[in-house]
């Protein structure tokens, strides 16, 4: 015996909007962090709830020497950096020397617009960025100097490391730096 089809009432647009909003909210996690597979833009990135700069005033790294060495001159103070051997890092090297204006973003990174986009061919779609990372944020075509840990996000492309955390972190909300080959 064939059962009669069940007819559901048509959903109204406001109800659909409410369901969609609830789904988006539940995907963002308890702390408002976005999942790694969700693209971010400058307008949507959020800073960590609690900054973690304690004990990092003298944090430095010793970049590996197998990549290209660069100098990041911040107000007359040179900071040594080493770029990785990847497509995106090589594209940045092709643009050097560059003088860029960096702005603080979210108490975790200094970010500057590049005059031309960098190639991301062959690079992973998402990554994280620990302190002392030189990165490229593809959605904004920006060079980023990370001084706090940044979780995994689409568009982050690590391209190297810099040595002196305090020299970058302790700059004001805006500063100019010149990047050049060493």
Residue, then its C-alpha position, 0 to 999 in steps of 0.5 A: x500500500x502506497x503511503x500518502x506524500x507528506x506536505x511540509x509548509x513552505x519556509x518563509x525567508x526570515x526563518x531561513x535567514x535565522x537558520x543560516x545565521x545560527x549555522x554560521x554562529x555555531x561554526x565559529x567556535x566558542x572563542x570566535x575563531x574561524x576554522x582554517x578552511x574559512x577564508x579571512x580578510x583584514x576586516x574579519x580577522x580577530x586578535x587572540x583573546x589574551x595576548x601572549x607577549x609575556x617573556x618574549x621581550x628578548x625573543x630572537x631566532x637564528x634563521x637558517x642560512x639556506x635561504x636568501x638573507x635580507x635586512x629589514x631596516x626599521x627606523x635605522x635599526x637593521x633586523x636580519x631575516x632569512x627568506x625560505x626557498x619557495x615561490x612566494x619568497x622568490x617573488x618578494x626577492x624580485x621586488x626588493x628593495x622595498x620601503x613599506x609602511x607597516x601598521x599594527x593589526x590586532x596586537x599580533x602582527x605588523x602588516x604592509x601593502x605590497x606594490x604588486x601581488x606575490x605568486x602563491x603557485x604551489x603553496x598550501x592554501x592555509x598555514x599558521x604563523x608563529x612569532x618571528x615569521x615573515x609571511x604573505x597574506x594573499x587575500x590582502x596582498x600584504x607582507x606580514x611580520x608576526x610577533x604573536x602566534x596566529x592560528x591556521x587561516x586560509x591565505x597565510x603563506x609563511x615565507x621566512x623568519x626574522x631575528x628580533x621580536x622586540x624590534x618589530x613588536x615594540x614599534x608603534x601603530x605605524x612605522x616605515x621599514x626598508x627591506x633589502x637583500x644582504 
